[in-house]
């Protein structure tokens, strides 16, 4: 009888083990169309709180927008004071609202821990929140964005500097450059920076960002910068210093590629490109003070992010790339040469080439790109000197691999998620 009972229970136990992960994922998911607090999301050294908005229309593999509040504010304040939730209802992305618990209600953008990747403090907690959302909703890791106001704008700069491999772009309203607020005495406030008297060369500003993640050579997040000329809290010179910093980080010139006036009193400059998703976009608001954020600006942020449409927003558009791959093989090894051509009409700024290696192949080295992982579905990301590909231009990369008999080239390629033509 005991043996019979065990025989009956074993299939049930096996079924429960197989279905446990799916049930766990469902339990983690939050109610839709409501701001919900999430606890126990991971490493959180500065005791931040996490709030999440998931629309009823959330897409498969959704994008994530991290919306960061101002000093004295909170995650719920950012939710109530901006329209990212209603835009999420329209476009299907998820909004994450980090919330400070320290007495100042300001984000840490000044400590040595905050200004390096994995160093601790607020950026580590926010990264844990993003990881939680990615695990729970299978979010698109290529479409993680940050935006913030005042202290949140400063944190946006910090997040993009600390985690360039996590964020695709950011938008900072009334902020300061990465590292400008740095202090070593435990103070949260840097009067020289807030007063607009901290200035550096573009290279010096860029080095501060690069120093947050030494050795990183992958693509850098695009940056949109907003500032009012009459800002009396974080003075207007910080606008120009941010432009110097992020144009240097992207390796583009200080001379705008395009200048226009989207509406009266606004002066918009774009660097490294002329379209809606240039590497750096800067909007100066004439006669406007520190509290410049207004309804309608979030829609312009989404345009810069590429989220103002339903579902994924790949770059370049379908049919805008061509890839040719040739292989030279020997007994157990091979080298592959890959030429990527931008056959579209706009410049590609920052690229990731996706392909699947034939079974038995393992990349042992490469050039012209960073490769990860080394087997299976591989992503080759641009390095610092070849991230910009003009219309009609090409870039050549390659890798060396071992093989167990199949030395063929990959059968298909995608560029920033878009399928490429062969040849």
NORMO-V95300 format. One record per run of one state. SS is the DSSP state (H for helix, E for strand, - for the rest). FROM is the first residue (numbers start at 1). TO is the last residue. If there is no record, write none. Layout:
BEGIN
ss:SS from:FROM to:TO
ss:SS from:FROM to:TO
END
This chain:
BEGIN
ss:- from:1 to:1
ss:H from:2 to:28
ss:- from:29 to:34
ss:E from:35 to:38
ss:- from:39 to:48
ss:E from:49 to:54
ss:- from:55 to:63
ss:E from:64 to:68
ss:- from:69 to:74
ss:H from:75 to:81
ss:- from:82 to:83
ss:H from:84 to:91
ss:- from:92 to:93
ss:E from:94 to:99
ss:- from:100 to:120
ss:H from:121 to:137
ss:- from:138 to:143
ss:E from:144 to:149
ss:- from:150 to:150
ss:H from:151 to:162
ss:- from:163 to:168
ss:E from:169 to:173
ss:- from:174 to:190
ss:H from:191 to:194
ss:- from:195 to:201
ss:H from:202 to:212
ss:- from:213 to:221
ss:E from:222 to:228
ss:- from:229 to:236
ss:H from:237 to:250
ss:- from:251 to:257
ss:E from:258 to:260
ss:- from:261 to:265
ss:E from:266 to:271
ss:- from:272 to:279
ss:E from:280 to:285
ss:- from:286 to:296
ss:H from:297 to:305
ss:- from:306 to:320
ss:E from:321 to:329
ss:- from:330 to:332
ss:E from:333 to:342
ss:- from:343 to:347
ss:E from:348 to:349
ss:- from:350 to:351
ss:E from:352 to:356
ss:- from:357 to:361
ss:E from:362 to:367
ss:- from:368 to:368
ss:E from:369 to:372
ss:- from:373 to:376
ss:E from:377 to:382
ss:- from:383 to:387
ss:E from:388 to:389
ss:- from:390 to:393
ss:E from:394 to:402
ss:- from:403 to:412
ss:E from:413 to:415
ss:- from:416 to:417
ss:E from:418 to:419
ss:- from:420 to:420
ss:E from:421 to:422
ss:- from:423 to:423
END
